[in-house]
């Protein structure tokens, strides 16, 4: 249980780090933040975001998966599942 909490914090911290590298202001980052409405992502932001996500988490994200990311929480949920899959 404690390991799961630490892993969750680590994933969230790294996700927030990716968002900061994308240019998102720290005060705008929250789980419910929508990429389009709240964070104002454009095509370039998505490219940068994807690049850093893949690099920091050592994963490959397919375009059809990326298109399902409506908010930060969707991304966190995806990362949890992907990292759990890769660890098995």
The first five atom37 places (N, CA, C, CB, O) and aatype in JSON, in Angstrom:
{
  "aatype": [20, 20, 20, 20, 20, 20, 20, 20, 20, 20, 20, 20, 20, 20, 20, 20, 20, 20, 20, 20, 20, 20, 20, 20, 20, 20, 20, 20, 20, 20, 20, 20, 20, 20, 20, 20, 20, 20, 20, 20, 20, 20, 20, 20, 20, 20, 20, 20, 20, 20, 20, 20, 20, 20, 20, 20, 20, 20, 20, 20, 20, 20, 20, 20, 20, 20, 20, 20, 20, 20, 20, 20, 20, 20, 20, 20, 20, 20, 20, 20, 20, 20, 20, 20, 20, 20, 20, 20],
  "atom_mask": [
    [1, 1, 1, 1, 1],
    [1, 1, 1, 1, 1],
    [1, 1, 1, 1, 1],
    [1, 1, 1, 1, 1],
    [1, 1, 1, 1, 1],
    [1, 1, 1, 1, 1],
    [1, 1, 1, 1, 1],
    [1, 1, 1, 1, 1],
    [1, 1, 1, 1, 1],
    [1, 1, 1, 1, 1],
    [1, 1, 1, 1, 1],
    [1, 1, 1, 1, 1],
    [1, 1, 1, 1, 1],
    [1, 1, 1, 1, 1],
    [1, 1, 1, 1, 1],
    [1, 1, 1, 1, 1],
    [1, 1, 1, 1, 1],
    [1, 1, 1, 1, 1],
    [1, 1, 1, 1, 1],
    [1, 1, 1, 1, 1],
    [1, 1, 1, 1, 1],
    [1, 1, 1, 1, 1],
    [1, 1, 1, 1, 1],
    [1, 1, 1, 1, 1],
    [1, 1, 1, 1, 1],
    [1, 1, 1, 1, 1],
    [1, 1, 1, 1, 1],
    [1, 1, 1, 1, 1],
    [1, 1, 1, 1, 1],
    [1, 1, 1, 1, 1],
    [1, 1, 1, 1, 1],
    [1, 1, 1, 1, 1],
    [1, 1, 1, 1, 1],
    [1, 1, 1, 1, 1],
    [1, 1, 1, 1, 1],
    [1, 1, 1, 1, 1],
    [1, 1, 1, 1, 1],
    [1, 1, 1, 1, 1],
    [1, 1, 1, 1, 1],
    [1, 1, 1, 1, 1],
    [1, 1, 1, 1, 1],
    [1, 1, 1, 1, 1],
    [1, 1, 1, 1, 1],
    [1, 1, 1, 1, 1],
    [1, 1, 1, 1, 1],
    [1, 1, 1, 1, 1],
    [1, 1, 1, 1, 1],
    [1, 1, 1, 1, 1],
    [1, 1, 1, 1, 1],
    [1, 1, 1, 1, 1],
    [1, 1, 1, 1, 1],
    [1, 1, 1, 1, 1],
    [1, 1, 1, 1, 1],
    [1, 1, 1, 1, 1],
    [1, 1, 1, 1, 1],
    [1, 1, 1, 1, 1],
    [1, 1, 1, 1, 1],
    [1, 1, 1, 1, 1],
    [1, 1, 1, 1, 1],
    [1, 1, 1, 1, 1],
    [1, 1, 1, 1, 1],
    [1, 1, 1, 1, 1],
    [1, 1, 1, 1, 1],
    [1, 1, 1, 1, 1],
    [1, 1, 1, 1, 1],
    [1, 1, 1, 1, 1],
    [1, 1, 1, 1, 1],
    [1, 1, 1, 1, 1],
    [1, 1, 1, 1, 1],
    [1, 1, 1, 1, 1],
    [1, 1, 1, 1, 1],
    [1, 1, 1, 1, 1],
    [1, 1, 1, 1, 1],
    [1, 1, 1, 1, 1],
    [1, 1, 1, 1, 1],
    [1, 1, 1, 1, 1],
    [1, 1, 1, 1, 1],
    [1, 1, 1, 1, 1],
    [1, 1, 1, 1, 1],
    [1, 1, 1, 1, 1],
    [1, 1, 1, 1, 1],
    [1, 1, 1, 1, 1],
    [1, 1, 1, 1, 1],
    [1, 1, 1, 1, 1],
    [1, 1, 1, 1, 1],
    [1, 1, 1, 1, 1],
    [1, 1, 1, 1, 1],
    [1, 1, 1, 1, 1]
  ],
  "atom_positions": [
    [[0.83, -1.2, 0.0], [0.0, 0.0, 0.0], [0.87, 1.26, 0.0], [-0.95, 0.0, 1.22], [0.64, 2.17, -0.79]],
    [[1.87, 1.3, 0.88], [2.73, 2.47, 0.97], [3.52, 2.66, -0.33], [3.69, 2.33, 2.17], [3.74, 3.79, -0.77]],
    [[3.94, 1.54, -0.95], [4.67, 1.6, -2.22], [3.79, 2.2, -3.3], [5.16, 0.21, -2.64], [4.26, 3.0, -4.11]],
    [[2.51, 1.81, -3.32], [1.57, 2.35, -4.32], [1.43, 3.86, -4.17], [0.2, 1.68, -4.18], [1.36, 4.58, -5.17]],
    [[1.38, 4.35, -2.94], [1.25, 5.78, -2.69], [2.5, 6.51, -3.18], [1.01, 6.06, -1.19], [2.4, 7.57, -3.79]],
    [[3.67, 5.93, -2.91], [4.92, 6.54, -3.37], [5.0, 6.55, -4.89], [6.12, 5.8, -2.79], [5.43, 7.55, -5.48]],
    [[4.58, 5.46, -5.52], [4.6, 5.4, -6.98], [3.63, 6.43, -7.56], [4.23, 3.98, -7.46], [3.95, 7.09, -8.55]],
    [[2.47, 6.55, -6.96], [1.47, 7.53, -7.41], [2.04, 8.94, -7.33], [0.19, 7.42, -6.57], [1.89, 9.73, -8.27]],
    [[2.69, 9.27, -6.23], [3.29, 10.59, -6.07], [4.38, 10.83, -7.09], [3.85, 10.76, -4.65], [4.51, 11.92, -7.64]],
    [[5.16, 9.8, -7.34], [6.25, 9.91, -8.31], [5.7, 10.14, -9.73], [7.12, 8.64, -8.28], [6.21, 10.98, -10.47]],
    [[4.68, 9.39, -10.09], [4.06, 9.56, -11.41], [3.49, 10.96, -11.54], [2.96, 8.5, -11.65], [3.71, 11.64, -12.55]],
    [[2.76, 11.4, -10.53], [2.14, 12.72, -10.56], [3.2, 13.82, -10.62], [1.25, 12.92, -9.33], [3.06, 14.78, -11.39]],
    [[4.25, 13.69, -9.83], [5.33, 14.68, -9.82], [5.99, 14.77, -11.2], [6.38, 14.32, -8.74], [6.26, 15.87, -11.69]],
    [[6.26, 13.63, -11.81], [6.87, 13.63, -13.14], [5.92, 14.16, -14.2], [7.32, 12.23, -13.5], [6.35, 14.83, -15.14]],
    [[4.64, 13.86, -14.08], [3.66, 14.41, -15.01], [3.62, 15.93, -14.9], [2.25, 13.81, -14.74], [3.6, 16.63, -15.91]],
    [[3.62, 16.45, -13.69], [3.62, 17.9, -13.49], [4.91, 18.52, -14.04], [3.46, 18.23, -11.99], [4.9, 19.62, -14.58]],
    [[6.01, 17.78, -13.9], [7.29, 18.24, -14.46], [7.18, 18.36, -15.99], [8.44, 17.29, -14.07], [7.68, 19.32, -16.58]],
    [[6.54, 17.38, -16.62], [6.34, 17.42, -18.07], [5.5, 18.64, -18.44], [5.64, 16.12, -18.58], [5.81, 19.35, -19.39]],
    [[4.44, 18.88, -17.69], [3.59, 20.04, -17.98], [4.37, 21.35, -17.84], [2.38, 20.06, -17.03], [4.18, 22.26, -18.65]],
    [[5.23, 21.44, -16.84], [6.05, 22.65, -16.67], [7.0, 22.82, -17.85], [6.85, 22.59, -15.34], [7.19, 23.94, -18.33]],
    [[7.59, 21.72, -18.34], [8.48, 21.78, -19.5], [7.72, 22.2, -20.75], [9.17, 20.42, -19.72], [8.3, 22.77, -21.67]],
    [[6.42, 21.91, -20.78], [5.58, 22.29, -21.9], [5.23, 23.77, -21.86], [4.3, 21.45, -21.92], [4.75, 24.34, -22.84]],
    [[5.49, 24.4, -20.71], [5.24, 25.83, -20.58], [4.03, 26.18, -19.75], [5.08, 26.42, -21.91], [3.62, 27.34, -19.7]],
    [[3.45, 25.19, -19.08], [2.27, 25.42, -18.25], [2.71, 26.04, -16.92], [1.47, 24.1, -18.02], [3.63, 25.55, -16.28]],
    [[2.05, 27.1, -16.54], [2.32, 27.76, -15.27], [1.94, 26.84, -14.12], [1.56, 29.11, -15.17], [0.88, 26.21, -14.15]],
    [[2.79, 26.76, -13.13], [2.56, 25.87, -11.98], [1.18, 26.07, -11.35], [3.64, 26.1, -10.92], [0.54, 25.11, -10.94]],
    [[0.72, 27.3, -11.28], [-0.57, 27.59, -10.64], [-1.76, 27.07, -11.46], [-0.72, 29.08, -10.43], [-2.86, 26.96, -10.93]],
    [[-1.54, 26.74, -12.72], [-2.62, 26.23, -13.57], [-2.7, 24.7, -13.57], [-2.43, 26.71, -14.98], [-3.63, 24.13, -14.15]],
    [[-1.75, 24.05, -12.94], [-1.72, 22.59, -12.96], [-2.57, 22.03, -11.83], [-0.27, 22.08, -12.84], [-2.33, 22.3, -10.66]],
    [[-3.57, 21.25, -12.21], [-4.39, 20.48, -11.28], [-4.96, 19.3, -12.05], [-5.53, 21.37, -10.63], [-4.97, 19.32, -13.28]],
    [[-5.43, 18.3, -11.36], [-5.91, 17.09, -12.02], [-7.09, 17.35, -12.95], [-6.31, 16.07, -10.99], [-7.23, 16.68, -13.98]],
    [[-7.93, 18.3, -12.61], [-9.12, 18.56, -13.43], [-8.86, 19.53, -14.58], [-10.22, 19.09, -12.55], [-9.79, 19.84, -15.34]],
    [[-7.63, 20.03, -14.73], [-7.33, 21.0, -15.78], [-7.47, 20.37, -17.16], [-5.91, 21.58, -15.6], [-6.83, 19.36, -17.46]],
    [[-8.3, 20.97, -17.98], [-8.5, 20.53, -19.36], [-7.35, 21.07, -20.22], [-9.87, 21.02, -19.92], [-6.94, 22.22, -20.08]],
    [[-6.83, 20.21, -21.09], [-5.72, 20.63, -21.93], [-6.12, 21.77, -22.88], [-5.2, 19.45, -22.74], [-5.34, 22.69, -23.11]],
    [[-7.32, 21.7, -23.4], [-7.76, 22.71, -24.37], [-8.29, 23.96, -23.66], [-8.84, 22.12, -25.28], [-7.81, 25.07, -23.93]],
    [[-9.26, 23.79, -22.78], [-9.94, 24.94, -22.17], [-9.11, 25.65, -21.1], [-11.24, 24.49, -21.56], [-9.08, 26.88, -21.05]],
    [[-8.43, 24.89, -20.25], [-7.71, 25.49, -19.12], [-6.24, 25.78, -19.43], [-7.8, 24.59, -17.92], [-5.72, 26.83, -19.08]],
    [[-5.59, 24.82, -20.1], [-4.15, 24.96, -20.36], [-3.86, 25.5, -21.75], [-3.46, 23.62, -20.18], [-2.71, 25.8, -22.07]],
    [[-4.89, 25.64, -22.59], [-4.8, 26.25, -23.92], [-3.75, 25.58, -24.81], [-4.48, 27.72, -23.79], [-2.97, 26.25, -25.47]],
    [[-3.75, 24.24, -24.8], [-2.8, 23.5, -25.63], [-3.1, 23.71, -27.11], [-2.84, 22.0, -25.29], [-4.26, 23.68, -27.53]],
    [[-2.06, 23.91, -27.88], [-2.18, 23.92, -29.34], [-1.34, 22.76, -29.88], [-1.71, 25.3, -29.94], [-0.82, 21.95, -29.11]],
    [[-1.21, 22.67, -31.18], [-0.51, 21.56, -31.81], [0.95, 21.46, -31.33], [-0.55, 21.71, -33.33], [1.46, 20.36, -31.09]],
    [[1.61, 22.58, -31.19], [3.0, 22.59, -30.74], [3.1, 22.11, -29.28], [3.61, 24.0, -30.88], [3.99, 21.34, -28.94]],
    [[2.17, 22.57, -28.44], [2.16, 22.13, -27.04], [2.0, 20.62, -26.95], [1.03, 22.83, -26.26], [2.67, 19.96, -26.15]],
    [[1.09, 20.07, -27.77], [0.88, 18.61, -27.76], [2.14, 17.87, -28.17], [-0.28, 18.24, -28.69], [2.46, 16.83, -27.6]],
    [[2.85, 18.4, -29.15], [4.09, 17.77, -29.61], [5.14, 17.77, -28.5], [4.63, 18.5, -30.86], [5.78, 16.75, -28.24]],
    [[5.31, 18.91, -27.86], [6.29, 19.02, -26.77], [5.87, 18.12, -25.6], [6.41, 20.49, -26.29], [6.7, 17.4, -25.04]],
    [[4.6, 18.18, -25.25], [4.07, 17.38, -24.15], [4.32, 15.89, -24.4], [2.57, 17.65, -23.97], [4.78, 15.17, -23.51]],
    [[4.0, 15.43, -25.6], [4.19, 14.02, -25.95], [5.67, 13.63, -25.9], [3.63, 13.73, -27.35], [6.02, 12.57, -25.38]],
    [[6.51, 14.49, -26.43], [7.95, 14.23, -26.43], [8.47, 14.01, -25.0], [8.71, 15.39, -27.09], [9.15, 13.02, -24.72]],
    [[8.14, 14.93, -24.11], [8.63, 14.82, -22.74], [7.97, 13.67, -21.97], [8.4, 16.12, -22.0], [8.63, 13.01, -21.16]],
    [[6.7, 13.41, -22.22], [6.04, 12.27, -21.58], [6.76, 10.98, -21.95], [4.56, 12.19, -21.99], [7.08, 10.16, -21.08]],
    [[7.0, 10.8, -23.23], [7.65, 9.58, -23.69], [9.08, 9.47, -23.16], [7.66, 9.53, -25.22], [9.53, 8.38, -22.79]],
    [[9.77, 10.58, -23.13], [11.16, 10.58, -22.68], [11.27, 10.32, -21.17], [11.83, 11.92, -23.03], [12.06, 9.47, -20.74]],
    [[10.51, 11.04, -20.38], [10.6, 10.93, -18.92], [10.07, 9.59, -18.41], [9.84, 12.08, -18.25], [10.63, 9.0, -17.49]],
    [[8.97, 9.11, -19.01], [8.37, 7.86, -18.55], [8.85, 6.63, -19.33], [6.87, 7.96, -18.64], [8.47, 5.5, -19.01]],
    [[9.69, 6.86, -20.35], [10.23, 5.77, -21.17], [9.12, 4.9, -21.76], [11.19, 4.91, -20.33], [9.13, 3.67, -21.63]],
    [[8.16, 5.56, -22.4], [7.02, 4.88, -23.03], [6.83, 5.43, -24.44], [5.72, 5.05, -22.18], [7.42, 6.45, -24.81]],
    [[6.01, 4.74, -25.22], [5.58, 5.23, -26.54], [4.08, 5.39, -26.5], [6.02, 4.26, -27.7], [3.35, 4.46, -26.14]],
    [[3.6, 6.56, -26.89], [2.17, 6.84, -26.86], [1.67, 6.94, -28.3], [1.86, 8.15, -26.08], [2.17, 7.73, -29.09]],
    [[0.68, 6.12, -28.62], [0.08, 6.16, -29.95], [-0.84, 7.37, -30.05], [-0.71, 4.84, -30.24], [-1.42, 7.82, -29.05]],
    [[-0.96, 7.9, -31.26], [-1.79, 9.08, -31.49], [-3.23, 8.87, -31.02], [-1.78, 9.45, -32.96], [-3.85, 9.78, -30.47]],
    [[-3.76, 7.67, -31.24], [-5.15, 7.42, -30.84], [-5.3, 7.43, -29.31], [-5.63, 6.07, -31.4], [-6.36, 7.78, -28.8]],
    [[-4.26, 7.05, -28.59], [-4.29, 7.15, -27.13], [-4.2, 8.61, -26.68], [-3.13, 6.32, -26.5], [-4.92, 9.04, -25.79]],
    [[-3.31, 9.34, -27.31], [-3.11, 10.75, -26.97], [-4.39, 11.55, -27.17], [-1.98, 11.34, -27.82], [-4.68, 12.47, -26.41]],
    [[-5.15, 11.21, -28.19], [-6.39, 11.95, -28.47], [-7.45, 11.75, -27.39], [-6.95, 11.52, -29.82], [-8.43, 12.49, -27.34]],
    [[-7.27, 10.75, -26.52], [-8.21, 10.5, -25.42], [-7.91, 11.34, -24.19], [-8.19, 9.03, -25.05], [-8.7, 11.35, -23.24]],
    [[-6.77, 12.03, -24.18], [-6.38, 12.84, -23.03], [-7.14, 14.17, -23.07], [-4.85, 13.08, -23.0], [-6.75, 15.09, -23.79]],
    [[-8.21, 14.26, -22.28], [-8.97, 15.52, -22.21], [-8.44, 16.42, -21.1], [-10.46, 15.22, -21.99], [-8.42, 17.64, -21.23]],
    [[-8.01, 15.8, -20.0], [-7.51, 16.58, -18.88], [-6.3, 15.88, -18.25], [-8.61, 16.79, -17.83], [-5.93, 14.79, -18.66]],
    [[-5.72, 16.52, -17.27], [-4.52, 16.01, -16.62], [-4.79, 14.66, -15.97], [-4.0, 17.01, -15.59], [-3.94, 13.77, -16.0]],
    [[-5.96, 14.5, -15.37], [-6.31, 13.24, -14.72], [-6.36, 12.08, -15.71], [-7.65, 13.37, -14.0], [-5.96, 10.97, -15.38]],
    [[-6.85, 12.32, -16.92], [-6.85, 11.27, -17.96], [-5.44, 10.79, -18.23], [-7.5, 11.8, -19.27], [-5.2, 9.59, -18.38]],
    [[-4.5, 11.72, -18.29], [-3.11, 11.38, -18.55], [-2.53, 10.59, -17.38], [-2.28, 12.65, -18.78], [-1.82, 9.61, -17.59]],
    [[-2.83, 11.01, -16.17], [-2.36, 10.3, -14.98], [-2.9, 8.87, -14.97], [-2.8, 11.05, -13.7], [-2.15, 7.93, -14.69]],
    [[-4.16, 8.71, -15.29], [-4.79, 7.38, -15.35], [-4.1, 6.51, -16.4], [-6.31, 7.5, -15.66], [-3.81, 5.34, -16.15]],
    [[-3.85, 7.07, -17.57], [-3.17, 6.35, -18.64], [-1.77, 5.92, -18.19], [-3.09, 7.22, -19.9], [-1.37, 4.78, -18.39]],
    [[-1.03, 6.84, -17.59], [0.33, 6.54, -17.15], [0.35, 5.42, -16.12], [0.99, 7.8, -16.58], [1.2, 4.53, -16.18]],
    [[-0.57, 5.47, -15.17], [-0.65, 4.41, -14.16], [-0.82, 3.05, -14.83], [-1.83, 4.68, -13.2], [-0.11, 2.09, -14.51]],
    [[-1.76, 2.97, -15.77], [-2.01, 1.71, -16.47], [-0.84, 1.27, -17.31], [-3.23, 1.84, -17.33], [-0.47, 0.09, -17.31]],
    [[-0.25, 2.19, -18.02], [0.87, 1.87, -18.91], [2.09, 1.41, -18.11], [1.23, 3.1, -19.77], [2.74, 0.44, -18.48]],
    [[2.39, 2.1, -17.02], [3.55, 1.74, -16.22], [3.33, 0.43, -15.47], [3.87, 2.86, -15.23], [4.28, -0.33, -15.27]],
    [[2.11, 0.16, -15.06], [1.79, -1.12, -14.43], [1.96, -2.25, -15.44], [0.35, -1.1, -13.87], [2.52, -3.29, -15.11]],
    [[1.48, -2.04, -16.66], [1.62, -3.03, -17.73], [3.09, -3.31, -18.02], [0.9, -2.54, -19.01], [3.48, -4.47, -18.17]],
    [[3.91, -2.28, -18.09], [5.31, -2.44, -18.42], [6.1, -3.11, -17.29], [5.92, -1.1, -18.73], [7.13, -3.75, -17.54]],
    [[5.62, -2.96, -16.06], [6.35, -3.54, -14.93], [6.08, -5.04, -14.77], [5.97, -2.82, -13.65], [6.79, -5.72, -14.04]],
    [[5.06, -5.54, -15.46], [4.74, -6.99, -15.36], [5.4, -7.8, -16.42], [3.25, -7.22, -15.44], [5.23, -9.02, -16.47]]
  ]
}
